[in-house]
Amino acid sequence: MDNNSNEIIVVGGGLAGSEAAWQIAQMGVRVALYEMRPVQMTDAHHSANFAEMVCSNSFRSDDDEHNAVGLIHHEMRQMNSLIMACADDNKVPAGSALAVDRDGFAAAVTQKIEAHTNIRIVREAIDNIDVLGDRPAIIATGPLTSASLSQSILASSGEESLSFFDAIAPIIHRDSIDFDIAWFQSRYDKVGPEGDGADYINLPMEKDEYYAFIDAVLAGEKADIKQWEGTPYFEGCLPIEIMVERGRDTLRFGPLKPVGLTNPKTGSRPYAVVQLRQDNKLGTLFNMVGFQTKLKHGAQTEIFRMIPGLAGAQFARLGGIHRNTFLNSPKILDSSLRYKPQPNIRFAGQITGCEGYVESAAIGLLAGRFAAMEMAGRAIKLPPETTALGAILHHVTMGHVAGQKGTFQPMNVNFGLFPELAPETIVELKKVKGKLRDKAKKLEVTNRAKLDLRAWLEEITLD
């Protein structure tokens, strides 16, 4: 490793590392971005591109008025996020969600990183935290952090890692789907970014077809993961087999729920519906929504072809499962993501205990800005907890119940992480009737967040 004290080292070229490097470089500070691929690949990655999306191609809801994820999209756009800019440039239809052509998105991020004059790319693995010495650095190696680096981090922290399983859904070639059975429609015909209200391919199941499918999933041969027994699953990305084991109707009230959909062939709502979401810009590949799985590949092919419309399905990628690692961040990171045993180092991304593409990139954005501000001798001012950025940062750095071991768990950004509204606002909201009250409350939270973000950005710009 070069000994250049004028650079901030960023380890890891995923979404968090790419965003961190971009934010630092945009603030006029030089960056050395270390990425081990393609010299050393992971079980989940397929290319050497930065910000490769290994699971879903969706950044989830883009509604910045009534959804916490959409709000964090808005906030990151206000902060010139590389990840959000490239996502917006590579959108594919996905109802009210922001989904991208995953290859085009990663290629766009890579091109911008490679072209930036303040970023030096080093295709090399960092296997030990000690090689960073006292240089300013951000570790953003993600949930697939190499075993050697993980062990060195844990040895220096005195902590044990927490782990959870994460799963990948299959991707299907569109031209192998039977459109005599399937149809295009978004739930409730909702129009979203780049969409027209008919963005998902829908595959209907009647009652007997649904329960035959459930029986097949239960009986299907699963991947052997005995060496990781005792590791929990992340609740936001459960394999379908785990959902089915919780109850035969779990899928029908989860990812296969038929509400808001009408089969144009019959004019009625099916018993259950499998939805496929566009996965690339050309519209030739579609992702099976909610179909993360640990079924063996042979069983996947056989069982998923039982779904009406998929009898001749050809798979561009089958599902899989891998183990993710995250740190006990509230104990070992300070409020600006510095590593307490070695404060010259920050952590960012999923390894910190946030979950989801956009949340990982958001923590990368903050870590990059904090590191650049510190190098410039500027005071670090944290985003207000009333913002989505502040809420997810607070979860990562303070997300535990005092005195209770093991209470910190990975989390997506959600309104439960935000402070309560002012008492007078709550009084006014109680006057709103029924379901409209929840919608009105969310709008109050997002409006407050936007005002507070604007004030914070003005404050740090003036410093």
C-alpha positions in Angstrom: 0.0 0.0 0.0 1.3 3.4 -1.0 2.0 5.8 2.0 0.2 8.9 0.7 -1.1 10.9 3.7 -2.9 13.3 1.4 -5.4 10.6 0.4 -8.4 9.1 2.2 -8.4 5.3 1.7 -11.8 3.7 0.8 -11.8 -0.1 1.0 -14.6 -1.6 -1.0 -16.2 -0.6 -4.3 -19.8 -1.5 -3.6 -22.6 1.1 -3.3 -21.4 2.5 0.0 -17.7 2.6 -1.0 -18.5 4.1 -4.4 -20.7 6.8 -2.8 -18.1 7.5 -0.1 -15.3 7.9 -2.6 -17.4 10.2 -4.8 -18.4 12.5 -2.0 -14.8 12.8 -0.8 -13.6 13.5 -4.3 -16.3 16.0 -5.0 -15.2 17.9 -1.9 -11.7 18.3 -3.4 -10.0 15.6 -1.4 -8.0 12.8 -3.1 -9.2 9.2 -2.7 -7.5 5.8 -3.1 -10.4 3.4 -3.8 -9.4 -0.2 -3.1 -11.5 -3.0 -4.7 -10.4 -6.6 -4.7 -12.5 -7.6 -7.8 -11.6 -9.0 -10.3 -8.4 -10.1 -8.7 -10.4 -11.8 -6.0 -14.1 -12.5 -6.6 -16.9 -13.2 -4.1 -19.6 -15.9 -4.2 -22.3 -13.3 -5.2 -20.6 -10.9 -7.6 -20.3 -11.5 -11.3 -18.3 -8.5 -12.6 -15.5 -6.1 -11.7 -17.8 -3.1 -11.9 -18.3 -0.8 -9.0 -21.7 -0.8 -7.2 -22.7 -4.2 -8.7 -26.2 -5.1 -7.4 -26.1 -8.7 -6.4 -29.7 -9.2 -5.1 -32.7 -7.2 -6.3 -32.5 -4.5 -8.9 -34.9 -2.3 -6.9 -34.2 0.7 -4.7 -37.8 0.3 -3.5 -40.3 3.1 -3.2 -39.6 6.5 -4.7 -42.5 8.2 -2.9 -40.8 11.0 -0.9 -44.0 12.1 0.7 -45.3 8.9 2.3 -42.4 6.5 2.4 -39.2 6.6 4.4 -37.2 5.0 1.6 -38.5 7.5 -1.0 -37.6 10.3 1.5 -34.0 9.1 1.7 -33.9 9.0 -2.1 -34.9 12.7 -2.0 -32.3 13.6 0.6 -29.5 11.9 -1.2 -30.4 13.6 -4.4 -30.2 16.9 -2.6 -26.6 16.0 -1.6 -25.5 15.1 -5.2 -25.4 11.4 -4.6 -23.6 9.4 -7.3 -25.7 6.3 -6.6 -29.0 8.2 -7.0 -27.9 10.0 -10.2 -26.9 6.8 -11.8 -30.1 5.1 -10.7 -32.2 7.9 -12.2 -30.2 7.6 -15.5 -30.9 3.8 -15.6 -34.5 3.5 -14.5 -36.8 0.7 -15.6 -40.6 0.6 -15.1 -41.5 -0.7 -11.6 -44.7 1.0 -10.6 -44.1 3.5 -7.8 -40.7 1.9 -7.0 -37.3 3.0 -8.4 -35.7 0.0 -10.1 -32.8 0.0 -12.5 -31.1 -1.9 -15.3 -28.5 -3.4 -13.0 -25.7 -3.7 -15.6 -26.3 -0.2 -17.0 -26.4 1.2 -13.5 -23.1 -0.5 -12.4 -21.4 0.5 -15.7 -22.5 4.2 -15.2 -21.1 4.2 -11.6 -17.9 2.7 -12.8 -17.5 5.2 -15.6 -17.9 8.1 -13.3 -15.5 6.7 -10.7 -12.9 6.0 -13.3 -13.2 9.4 -14.8 -12.8 11.4 -11.6 -9.4 13.1 -11.3 -9.5 12.9 -7.5 -10.0 9.1 -7.4 -7.2 6.6 -7.7 -8.4 3.0 -8.2 -6.4 0.2 -6.8 -7.5 -3.4 -7.7 -6.1 -5.1 -4.6 -7.5 -6.8 -1.6 -7.0 -5.3 1.9 -6.8 -8.4 4.1 -5.9 -6.9 7.5 -7.0 -3.7 9.2 -3.5 -3.1 10.5 -2.1 -2.2 7.0 -4.2 1.0 7.2 -2.0 2.2 10.1 -2.9 5.7 11.1 -4.1 6.9 7.7 -7.7 8.2 7.3 -9.8 5.4 5.9 -13.3 4.1 5.4 -14.0 0.4 5.3 -17.1 -0.3 3.2 -16.5 -3.9 2.3 -20.1 -4.9 2.7 -21.8 -8.0 4.0 -19.4 -10.2 2.0 -16.3 -8.9 3.8 -13.5 -11.4 3.3 -12.8 -13.8 6.2 -9.3 -12.5 6.8 -10.3 -8.8 7.0 -13.3 -9.7 9.2 -11.1 -11.6 11.6 -8.6 -8.8 11.8 -11.5 -6.3 12.5 -13.0 -8.4 15.1 -9.7 -9.1 16.8 -9.0 -5.4 17.1 -12.5 -4.6 18.3 -12.7 -7.4 20.9 -16.3 -8.1 19.7 -17.9 -11.0 18.0 -19.5 -10.6 14.6 -23.2 -10.9 14.2 -24.4 -12.6 11.0 -27.6 -13.3 9.1 -28.5 -15.0 5.9 -29.4 -13.1 2.8 -30.9 -14.6 -0.3 -31.1 -13.9 -4.1 -34.2 -14.2 -6.3 -34.1 -15.8 -9.8 -34.2 -13.8 -13.0 -36.2 -15.0 -16.1 -35.9 -14.3 -19.8 -39.1 -12.5 -20.8 -39.4 -14.3 -24.1 -39.8 -17.6 -22.2 -43.0 -16.4 -20.4 -46.4 -17.5 -21.6 -48.4 -14.3 -22.2 -51.5 -16.3 -23.0 -51.6 -16.6 -19.2 -49.5 -13.7 -17.9 -50.4 -10.0 -18.2 -48.9 -6.6 -17.4 -50.3 -4.5 -14.5 -49.0 -2.6 -11.5 -50.8 -3.1 -8.3 -53.8 -0.7 -8.2 -52.5 0.5 -11.7 -50.1 2.8 -9.8 -47.8 4.8 -12.1 -44.2 5.3 -11.0 -40.8 6.4 -12.3 -40.5 5.5 -16.0 -43.7 3.5 -15.7 -47.2 3.5 -17.1 -49.3 1.7 -14.5 -48.6 -1.7 -16.1 -45.1 -2.4 -15.1 -45.1 -5.9 -13.6 -45.7 -9.2 -15.3 -48.4 -11.0 -13.3 -48.8 -14.8 -13.1 -52.2 -15.9 -11.6 -52.7 -18.9 -9.3 -56.0 -20.5 -8.4 -56.5 -22.2 -5.1 -55.4 -25.7 -6.2 -52.4 -24.4 -8.1 -51.3 -22.3 -5.1 -51.4 -25.2 -2.6 -49.7 -27.6 -5.0 -46.9 -25.0 -5.3 -46.7 -24.7 -1.6 -46.4 -28.5 -1.2 -43.7 -28.6 -3.8 -41.7 -25.8 -2.0 -41.9 -27.6 1.3 -40.8 -30.9 -0.3 -38.1 -29.3 -2.5 -34.4 -30.1 -1.9 -32.7 -27.2 0.0 -29.1 -26.0 0.0 -26.9 -27.5 2.7 -26.0 -24.7 5.1 -25.2 -26.8 8.2 -21.9 -25.0 8.7 -23.9 -21.8 9.4 -26.6 -23.3 11.7 -27.8 -20.8 14.3 -27.4 -17.8 11.9 -30.7 -15.9 11.7 -32.4 -14.7 8.5 -32.9 -11.0 7.8 -36.7 -10.5 8.1 -36.8 -8.2 5.1 -35.4 -10.7 2.7 -36.7 -14.1 3.8 -36.3 -17.2 1.5 -39.8 -18.3 0.3 -39.2 -21.7 2.0 -38.9 -20.0 5.4 -42.1 -18.0 4.8 -43.9 -21.2 3.7 -42.8 -23.0 6.9 -44.4 -20.2 8.9 -47.8 -21.0 7.4 -49.3 -22.2 4.1 -51.0 -18.9 3.5 -48.0 -16.7 4.4 -47.0 -16.2 0.7 -50.6 -15.4 -0.2 -50.6 -12.5 2.3 -47.0 -11.5 1.5 -45.3 -11.4 -1.9 -48.0 -13.4 -3.7 -50.9 -11.2 -2.4 -53.5 -10.6 -5.2 -54.9 -7.3 -4.0 -55.1 -4.5 -6.5 -54.8 -6.9 -9.4 -57.4 -8.1 -11.9 -56.8 -10.9 -14.4 -58.0 -9.5 -17.7 -58.5 -13.0 -19.0 -61.2 -13.8 -16.4 -62.2 -10.3 -15.1 -61.6 -11.5 -11.5 -58.9 -11.4 -8.9 -56.8 -14.6 -8.7 -56.3 -16.5 -5.5 -52.6 -15.6 -5.5 -50.3 -13.7 -8.0 -46.6 -14.1 -8.6 -45.1 -10.8 -9.9 -42.1 -10.3 -12.1 -40.3 -6.9 -12.1 -38.2 -5.7 -15.1 -34.5 -6.2 -14.4 -32.8 -4.5 -17.4 -33.3 -1.5 -19.6 -34.1 -3.6 -22.7 -36.9 -5.3 -20.8 -35.6 -8.8 -21.7 -35.0 -9.9 -18.1 -37.5 -10.0 -15.3 -36.9 -10.6 -11.5 -39.2 -12.9 -9.5 -40.4 -10.5 -6.8 -40.0 -11.9 -3.3 -38.6 -15.2 -4.5 -35.4 -15.3 -2.6 -34.6 -18.9 -2.1 -32.3 -21.6 -0.7 -33.8 -24.3 -2.9 -31.2 -26.2 -4.9 -31.0 -25.2 -8.5 -32.6 -28.3 -9.9 -35.5 -28.0 -7.5 -35.9 -24.3 -8.4 -36.2 -25.0 -12.1 -38.8 -27.8 -11.5 -40.9 -26.0 -8.9 -40.9 -22.5 -10.4 -42.1 -24.0 -13.7 -45.2 -25.1 -11.9 -46.3 -21.4 -11.7 -48.8 -20.7 -14.5 -47.1 -18.9 -17.3 -43.7 -20.3 -16.5 -43.9 -23.8 -17.8 -41.2 -23.0 -20.4 -39.3 -20.5 -18.3 -35.6 -20.0 -19.0 -33.6 -18.6 -16.2 -30.8 -16.1 -16.7 -29.9 -16.6 -13.0 -31.2 -18.9 -10.4 -31.7 -18.0 -6.7 -29.0 -18.5 -4.0 -28.1 -17.8 -0.4 -25.1 -16.3 1.3 -24.1 -15.3 4.8 -23.8 -11.6 5.6 -21.8 -10.1 8.5 -22.4 -6.9 10.4 -20.7 -5.3 13.4 -22.1 -4.3 16.8 -21.9 -0.7 15.6 -23.5 1.2 18.5 -20.7 -0.2 20.7 -17.7 0.2 18.5 -18.6 3.2 16.3 -19.0 6.8 17.4 -21.7 9.2 16.2 -19.7 10.1 13.0 -19.0 6.4 12.2 -15.4 6.4 13.5 -14.1 3.1 14.8 -13.4 3.6 18.5 -10.3 1.4 18.7 -8.8 3.3 15.7 -10.5 6.6 15.2 -8.7 7.3 11.9 -10.9 4.6 10.4 -14.6 4.8 9.7 -17.1 2.1 8.6 -19.8 2.4 6.0 -22.5 0.4 4.3 -24.1 -2.9 5.3 -21.3 -4.0 7.6 -22.5 -1.2 9.9 -25.9 -2.8 10.4 -28.0 -0.9 7.9 -29.9 -3.0 5.4 -30.7 -2.3 1.8 -28.9 -0.7 -1.2 -30.0 2.8 -0.6 -29.4 2.7 3.1 -25.9 1.4 2.5 -25.2 4.1 0.0 -26.6 6.7 2.4 -24.2 5.7 5.2 -21.4 5.7 2.6 -22.4 9.3 1.6 -22.2 10.4 5.3 -18.9 8.6 6.0 -17.3 10.1 2.9 -18.5 13.6 3.9 -17.4 13.2 7.5 -13.9 12.0 6.5 -13.4 14.8 4.0 -14.6 17.4 6.5 -12.3 16.0 9.2 -9.3 16.1 6.8 -10.1 19.7 6.0 -10.2 20.6 9.7 -13.9 21.4 9.6 -16.3 20.6 12.5 -18.5 17.7 11.8 -22.2 18.4 12.2 -24.5 15.4 12.1 -27.8 15.5 10.0 -30.8 16.0 12.2 -32.5 12.8 13.5 -35.7 14.1 12.0 -34.3 13.4 8.5 -34.0 10.0 6.9 -30.2 10.3 6.8 -30.1 11.3 10.4 -32.5 8.5 11.4 -30.6 5.7 9.8 -27.3 7.1 11.1 -28.7 7.2 14.6 -29.8 3.6 14.2 -26.3 2.5 13.2 -24.6 4.5 16.0 -27.2 4.3 18.8 -29.5 1.5 17.7 -29.6 -0.6 20.8 -31.4 -0.8 24.1 -29.1 0.3 26.9 -28.0 -2.7 29.0 -29.5 -5.3 26.8 -27.1 -7.5 24.9 -27.9 -8.4 21.3 -30.6 -5.8 20.7 -28.9 -4.3 17.7 -30.1 -5.8 14.4 -29.9 -4.8 10.7 -32.6 -2.3 9.8 -34.0 -0.7 6.7 -34.9 3.0 7.0 -38.5 3.3 8.3 -40.7 5.8 10.0 -40.2 4.0 13.3 -36.7 5.3 13.4 -37.8 9.0 13.3 -38.5 11.1 16.4 -42.2 11.8 17.3 -43.9 14.8 15.8 -44.5 17.9 18.0 -47.4 17.4 20.4 -49.5 20.1 18.8 -49.1 18.4 15.4 -50.2 15.1 16.9 -53.3 16.8 18.3 -54.2 18.1 14.9 -53.7 14.7 13.3 -56.2 13.1 15.7 -58.8 15.2 14.0 -58.2 13.3 10.7 -60.4 10.3 10.2 -59.5 6.6 9.5 -56.7 5.6 7.1 -56.2 9.2 6.0 -54.6 9.9 9.4 -51.7 7.6 8.7 -51.1 9.2 5.3 -51.3 12.7 6.8 -48.9 11.7 9.6 -46.3 10.4 7.1 -46.6 13.7 5.1 -46.0 15.7 8.2 -42.9 13.6 8.9 -41.5 14.0 5.4 -42.3 17.7 5.2 -40.4 18.2 8.6 -37.5 16.2 7.3 -37.2 18.3 4.1 -37.2 21.5 6.0 -34.7 20.3 8.5 -32.4 18.8 5.8 -32.5 22.2 3.9 -31.5 24.1 7.1 -28.7 21.6 7.9 -27.3 21.8 4.3 -27.3 25.6 4.5 -25.5 25.4 7.9 -22.7 23.0 6.7 -22.3 24.9 3.5 -21.6 28.1 5.4 -18.8 26.5 7.6 
